[in-house]
Amino acid sequence: MVGQETLPGVEPSHPLNMPMIMLNVICELRTYNNNHTLYNEIADECVAQIKRHVHEDRKAIFETVTPNGEFT
């Protein structure tokens, strides 16, 4: 997936911005191309990544989580 490499000494994290941007781009591309199979696979991966940021118990969406989807 597209994103920024982790710098040495910095704890890895997973920001919410990239899957949201990619999902928006996919929605736009679908209007110009009928190959929905490829777009659906990428969209499903983006949605799975976005869901890692949702904390149901706290009724919150976190901007950044660990690569495993844990909240710090």
WOFEN-V562499 format. One record per backbone hydrogen bond with DSSP energy under -1.0 kcal/mol. CO is the residue of the C=O (numbers start at 1). NH is the residue of the N-H. If there is no record, write none. Layout:
co=[CO & CO]
nh=[NH & NH]
//
This chain:
co=[7 & 14 & 16 & 17 & 18 & 19 & 20 & 21 & 22 & 23 & 24 & 25 & 26 & 29 & 29 & 34 & 35 & 36 & 37 & 38 & 39 & 40 & 41 & 42 & 43 & 44 & 45 & 46 & 47 & 50 & 51 & 53 & 55 & 60 & 63 & 65 & 66 & 70]
nh=[10 & 65 & 20 & 21 & 22 & 23 & 24 & 25 & 26 & 27 & 28 & 29 & 30 & 32 & 33 & 36 & 39 & 40 & 41 & 42 & 43 & 44 & 45 & 46 & 47 & 48 & 49 & 50 & 51 & 53 & 54 & 62 & 60 & 55 & 16 & 14 & 69 & 66]
//
